[in-house]
Amino acid sequence: MKAAVLEAVATIRDNPRPLSFVELPTPAPGPGQILVRVSACGVCHTELDEIEGRTPPVSFPFILGHQIVGRVEAPGPGASVHPIGARVGIGWIGYACGSCPACIAGDDNLCPDFQATGRDLPGGYAQYVVVSERFAFTIPGNFTDAQAAPLLCAGAIGWRSLRLCGLKDGDVLGMTGFGASAHLVLQLARHLYPSSKCYVFARSEAQRRFAGFLGADWVGETGDTPPRRPAAIIDTTPAWKPMVAALANLAPGGRLVVNAIRKEQADKHELARLDYAEHLWREKEIKSVANVASRDIEEFLALADRIPIVPEVQEYPFAEANRALADLKAGQNRGAKVLIM
């Protein structure tokens, strides 16, 4: 099979082509696994975190990619959930033990043995991928392969973030950063909380225009003051400055939900600006989002199908994976980026 592999940690600025295209043996599914022929794979900011060493793969060379849509090519021994030819999706969660307290509670994203697709297990920047059938999910028929890809991570982790906000209908929801996840969360929030206002903070004028196009009630730059203080703000940025600004804008008792697996270090000095009275007093909270649970993907796929949510996608041929990553790093984002095999 053809695959795009990461040979070593690199910075996109110094190495704008971090992935090498190679031919590898097609993997064989083991017990309880299925072989999936990949048709589309979303490009996520977490791939930049992997490439640049903030959460590196377990070994090199390695196949990245964790927003995978494809069709079952062959079952391994004992695999019987998804028939050959079935369309399935694979997200960030690639393995959890199933028996620890977190797994039993439905929070397999917190399993101590959690393994991530495209970081701990080979991912979808390839023609084929093997996955445990427990972590392959049926894709609703209303979505194309490209539209379905961002639902598996950007959408599912956005759904988890929104639940962690503890929002009530009528509360103001803020979002700082407006990329693949936030543009889906906005559509979701408009449906689930019809009396709530949605405010978007974004550094990019293009992102602010896009947020307004999708129905945001107010848009502004990262440090702007909104008409009302949000009860909750979801941060989807890779930086520290938007977090500090969000804390200053939160209502008393508000919650900042940080939807990012890692933060870049370029503006870490912004943390020195944290002032207890301005940013933390009056019972403000900070809640991180860790990975994504199986139920998040299942629930969000059903919600997205029912609403329906329409992802905005930019398609790239598989051979242009490096260009897609460079565009993502440069902030050239309108919705989600997807590789087409």
C-alpha positions as CSV (number, residue, x, y, z in Angstrom):
1,M,0.0,0.0,0.0
2,K,1.0,3.6,-0.4
3,A,1.5,5.6,2.9
4,A,2.7,9.0,4.0
5,V,5.0,8.5,7.0
6,L,6.6,10.9,9.4
7,E,10.3,10.0,9.6
8,A,11.3,12.3,12.6
9,V,10.1,15.2,14.6
10,A,10.3,18.5,12.6
11,T,9.0,22.0,12.6
12,I,6.7,22.9,9.7
13,R,8.5,26.2,9.3
14,D,11.9,24.5,8.9
15,N,10.6,21.5,7.0
16,P,7.4,22.2,5.1
17,R,7.4,18.6,3.8
18,P,7.6,16.5,6.9
19,L,5.9,13.5,5.4
20,S,7.5,11.0,3.0
21,F,5.5,8.9,0.6
22,V,6.5,5.2,0.7
23,E,5.2,1.8,-0.2
24,L,4.6,-0.6,2.7
25,P,3.1,-4.1,3.1
26,T,-0.7,-4.0,3.5
27,P,-1.4,-4.8,7.2
28,A,-3.3,-7.9,8.1
29,P,-6.1,-7.8,10.7
30,G,-5.6,-9.7,13.9
31,P,-8.2,-11.2,16.2
32,G,-11.2,-8.9,16.7
33,Q,-9.8,-6.4,14.1
34,I,-10.8,-5.3,10.6
35,L,-8.9,-4.2,7.6
36,V,-10.3,-0.9,6.2
37,R,-9.6,0.6,2.8
38,V,-9.3,4.3,3.4
39,S,-11.3,6.7,1.2
40,A,-10.8,9.9,3.2
41,C,-8.8,11.1,6.2
42,G,-9.2,14.5,8.0
43,V,-6.2,16.7,8.8
44,C,-6.2,17.7,12.5
45,H,-4.1,20.2,14.4
46,T,-3.1,17.2,16.6
47,E,-1.0,16.0,13.6
48,L,1.0,19.3,13.9
49,D,1.5,18.5,17.6
50,E,2.8,15.1,16.6
51,I,5.1,16.3,13.9
52,E,6.5,19.1,16.0
53,G,7.1,16.9,19.0
54,R,4.5,18.1,21.5
55,T,2.9,14.6,21.5
56,P,5.1,12.5,19.2
57,P,4.4,9.1,17.8
58,V,5.6,6.0,19.7
59,S,8.2,5.3,17.0
60,F,9.5,6.4,13.6
61,P,8.7,6.2,10.8
62,F,5.0,6.4,11.6
63,I,1.7,6.8,9.8
64,L,-0.4,9.7,11.2
65,G,-4.1,10.4,10.8
66,H,-7.1,9.8,13.0
67,Q,-10.3,11.1,11.2
68,I,-10.6,8.1,8.9
69,V,-13.5,7.0,6.6
70,G,-13.3,3.8,4.6
71,R,-14.8,0.5,3.8
72,V,-14.2,-2.9,5.5
73,E,-12.0,-4.9,3.2
74,A,-11.5,-8.0,5.4
75,P,-12.3,-9.2,8.9
76,G,-9.7,-10.7,11.3
77,P,-10.5,-13.9,13.3
78,G,-13.6,-13.4,15.4
79,A,-14.5,-10.0,14.0
80,S,-18.2,-10.0,13.1
81,V,-19.7,-6.5,13.9
82,H,-19.0,-4.8,10.5
83,P,-19.6,-6.8,7.3
84,I,-17.2,-6.6,4.3
85,G,-18.0,-3.4,2.3
86,A,-19.6,-1.6,5.3
87,R,-18.6,2.1,5.6
88,V,-17.0,2.9,8.9
89,G,-15.2,5.7,10.6
90,I,-12.2,5.6,12.9
91,G,-11.3,8.4,15.4
92,W,-8.6,9.3,17.9
93,I,-9.5,6.4,20.3
94,G,-7.9,3.3,18.9
95,Y,-7.7,1.2,22.1
96,A,-9.0,1.1,25.7
97,C,-9.0,-1.8,28.0
98,G,-12.7,-2.0,28.5
99,S,-12.5,-3.1,32.1
100,C,-11.0,-0.3,34.2
101,P,-13.3,2.1,36.2
102,A,-13.1,4.8,33.5
103,C,-14.1,2.4,30.7
104,I,-16.9,0.9,32.8
105,A,-18.2,4.5,33.4
106,G,-18.2,5.2,29.7
107,D,-15.1,7.4,29.9
108,D,-12.7,5.2,28.0
109,N,-10.9,8.3,26.9
110,L,-9.5,8.3,30.5
111,C,-8.4,4.7,30.4
112,P,-4.8,4.3,31.7
113,D,-4.1,2.0,28.7
114,F,-5.6,4.4,26.1
115,Q,-4.0,4.3,22.7
116,A,-4.5,6.9,20.0
117,T,-5.0,6.2,16.3
118,G,-2.2,7.8,14.3
119,R,0.1,8.3,17.4
120,D,0.2,5.0,19.2
121,L,-1.4,2.9,16.5
122,P,-0.8,3.4,12.7
123,G,-3.3,5.9,11.3
124,G,-5.1,6.8,8.1
125,Y,-2.5,8.6,6.0
126,A,-2.4,5.4,4.0
127,Q,-4.5,3.3,1.6
128,Y,-5.3,0.8,4.4
129,V,-5.5,0.7,8.2
130,V,-6.2,-2.0,10.7
131,V,-8.5,-1.2,13.7
132,S,-10.2,-3.1,16.5
133,E,-13.8,-3.5,15.4
134,R,-14.8,-2.0,18.8
135,F,-13.5,1.3,17.7
136,A,-14.9,1.4,14.2
137,F,-18.2,3.3,13.9
138,T,-21.0,3.1,11.3
139,I,-21.2,6.3,9.2
140,P,-24.7,7.7,8.6
141,G,-25.7,7.7,4.9
142,N,-26.4,11.5,4.7
143,F,-22.7,12.4,4.6
144,T,-20.1,12.0,1.9
145,D,-16.8,10.4,2.9
146,A,-15.1,13.9,3.0
147,Q,-17.9,15.4,5.1
148,A,-17.9,12.4,7.5
149,A,-14.2,12.6,8.3
150,P,-14.2,15.7,10.5
151,L,-17.2,14.4,12.4
152,L,-15.0,11.7,13.9
153,C,-12.7,14.0,15.8
154,A,-13.4,17.7,15.3
155,G,-17.1,17.0,15.8
156,A,-16.9,14.4,18.5
157,I,-14.4,16.3,20.6
158,G,-16.5,19.4,20.1
159,W,-19.5,17.5,21.4
160,R,-17.6,16.4,24.5
161,S,-16.4,20.0,25.0
162,L,-19.9,21.3,24.8
163,R,-21.2,18.8,27.3
164,L,-18.4,19.7,29.7
165,C,-19.5,23.4,29.6
166,G,-22.6,22.5,31.7
167,L,-24.5,25.0,29.6
168,K,-28.2,25.8,30.2
169,D,-30.5,27.1,27.4
170,G,-30.3,30.9,27.5
171,D,-26.6,30.9,28.7
172,V,-24.1,32.7,26.5
173,L,-21.5,30.3,24.9
174,G,-18.2,31.7,23.8
175,M,-15.7,30.0,21.4
176,T,-12.2,31.2,21.0
177,G,-10.6,30.0,17.8
178,F,-12.8,29.0,14.8
179,G,-11.4,26.1,13.0
180,A,-12.7,22.6,12.2
181,S,-14.1,21.8,15.7
182,A,-15.6,25.2,16.5
183,H,-17.5,25.5,13.2
184,L,-19.3,22.2,14.1
185,V,-19.9,23.2,17.7
186,L,-21.6,26.4,16.6
187,Q,-24.1,24.5,14.5
188,L,-24.6,22.0,17.4
189,A,-25.1,24.7,20.0
190,R,-27.6,26.6,17.9
191,H,-29.7,23.4,17.8
192,L,-29.4,22.2,21.4
193,Y,-29.6,25.7,23.0
194,P,-31.9,27.7,20.8
195,S,-32.3,30.6,23.4
196,S,-28.5,30.9,23.9
197,K,-26.2,33.5,22.3
198,C,-23.0,32.2,20.6
199,Y,-20.0,34.5,20.6
200,V,-16.8,33.8,18.7
201,F,-13.3,35.2,19.3
202,A,-10.9,34.7,16.5
203,R,-7.6,36.4,15.4
204,S,-8.3,35.8,11.7
205,E,-10.7,38.1,9.8
206,A,-11.6,35.2,7.5
207,Q,-12.5,33.1,10.5
208,R,-14.6,35.9,12.0
209,R,-16.5,36.3,8.7
210,F,-17.1,32.5,8.5
211,A,-18.4,32.5,12.1
212,G,-20.8,35.3,11.2
213,F,-21.9,33.4,8.1
214,L,-22.7,30.3,10.2
215,G,-24.9,32.4,12.6
216,A,-22.7,33.6,15.5
217,D,-24.5,36.3,17.4
218,W,-21.3,38.3,17.9
219,V,-17.7,38.0,16.6
220,G,-14.6,39.8,17.7
221,E,-10.8,39.5,18.1
222,T,-9.2,37.4,20.8
223,G,-8.9,40.2,23.4
224,D,-12.2,42.0,22.6
225,T,-15.0,42.4,25.2
226,P,-18.3,40.8,24.2
227,P,-21.8,42.3,24.9
228,R,-22.3,39.8,27.8
229,R,-19.9,37.7,29.7
230,P,-20.2,34.0,28.6
231,A,-21.2,31.4,31.1
232,A,-18.7,29.0,29.3
233,I,-16.0,29.4,26.7
234,I,-14.5,26.6,24.6
235,D,-10.9,27.2,23.6
236,T,-9.8,25.4,20.5
237,T,-6.6,27.3,19.8
238,P,-3.0,26.0,20.1
239,A,-1.9,29.1,22.0
240,W,-1.9,30.5,25.6
241,K,-3.0,34.1,24.9
242,P,-6.6,33.2,24.0
243,M,-6.9,31.2,27.2
244,V,-5.9,34.1,29.3
245,A,-8.2,36.4,27.4
246,A,-11.1,34.0,27.8
247,L,-10.7,33.8,31.5
248,A,-10.9,37.6,31.7
249,N,-14.2,37.5,29.7
250,L,-15.9,34.7,31.7
251,A,-18.9,35.4,33.8
252,P,-18.7,34.7,37.6
253,G,-18.9,31.0,38.1
254,G,-18.1,30.4,34.4
255,R,-16.1,27.6,33.0
256,L,-13.3,27.6,30.4
257,V,-13.1,24.3,28.5
258,V,-9.8,23.8,26.8
259,N,-10.2,21.6,23.8
260,A,-6.5,21.1,22.9
261,I,-4.3,18.1,23.4
262,R,-1.2,20.3,23.7
263,K,-0.4,24.0,23.7
264,E,2.5,25.5,21.7
265,Q,5.2,27.3,23.7
266,A,5.7,30.3,21.5
267,D,3.5,32.6,23.7
268,K,3.9,30.8,27.0
269,H,5.0,34.1,28.5
270,E,1.3,35.1,28.3
271,L,0.7,33.0,31.4
272,A,2.7,35.6,33.4
273,R,-0.2,37.9,32.8
274,L,-2.6,35.8,34.9
275,D,-4.0,37.9,37.6
276,Y,-6.0,36.2,40.3
277,A,-8.6,38.9,40.7
278,E,-9.1,39.4,36.9
279,H,-8.8,35.9,35.6
280,L,-9.7,33.4,38.4
281,W,-11.6,35.0,41.2
282,R,-15.4,34.6,41.6
283,E,-15.3,30.8,41.2
284,K,-14.2,30.6,37.6
285,E,-13.2,27.1,36.5
286,I,-10.8,25.6,33.9
287,K,-11.6,22.2,32.5
288,S,-9.4,20.3,30.1
289,V,-10.6,17.9,27.5
290,A,-8.7,14.6,27.3
291,N,-8.9,12.6,24.1
292,V,-12.3,11.4,22.9
293,A,-14.5,8.6,24.2
294,S,-16.2,6.0,22.1
295,R,-19.6,7.3,23.2
296,D,-18.7,10.8,22.1
297,I,-18.2,9.5,18.5
298,E,-21.4,7.4,18.6
299,E,-23.5,10.2,20.1
300,F,-22.2,12.9,17.8
301,L,-22.6,10.9,14.6
302,A,-26.3,10.4,15.5
303,L,-26.8,14.1,16.4
304,A,-25.0,15.3,13.3
305,D,-27.3,13.1,11.2
306,R,-30.5,14.2,12.9
307,I,-29.9,18.0,13.0
308,P,-28.3,17.7,10.3
309,I,-24.9,19.3,10.7
310,V,-23.2,20.3,7.5
311,P,-19.3,20.3,7.8
312,E,-17.4,22.7,5.6
313,V,-14.5,20.8,4.1
314,Q,-11.5,21.6,1.9
315,E,-10.4,18.6,0.0
316,Y,-6.8,17.8,-0.9
317,P,-5.5,14.8,-2.9
318,F,-3.6,12.4,-0.7
319,A,-0.4,13.3,-2.6
320,E,-0.7,16.8,-1.3
321,A,-0.8,15.9,2.4
322,N,2.2,18.1,3.2
323,R,0.5,21.1,1.6
324,A,-2.7,20.5,3.7
325,L,-0.5,20.5,6.9
326,A,1.3,23.6,5.8
327,D,-2.0,25.4,5.1
328,L,-3.3,24.3,8.5
329,K,-0.1,25.6,10.2
330,A,-0.5,28.9,8.4
331,G,-4.0,29.4,9.6
332,Q,-5.6,29.1,6.2
333,N,-8.7,27.4,7.6
334,R,-12.3,27.5,6.7
335,G,-13.9,24.5,8.3
336,A,-12.0,21.2,8.0
337,K,-9.2,19.9,5.7
338,V,-9.6,16.4,4.4
339,L,-7.3,14.1,2.3
340,I,-9.0,12.1,-0.4
341,M,-7.4,8.8,-1.3
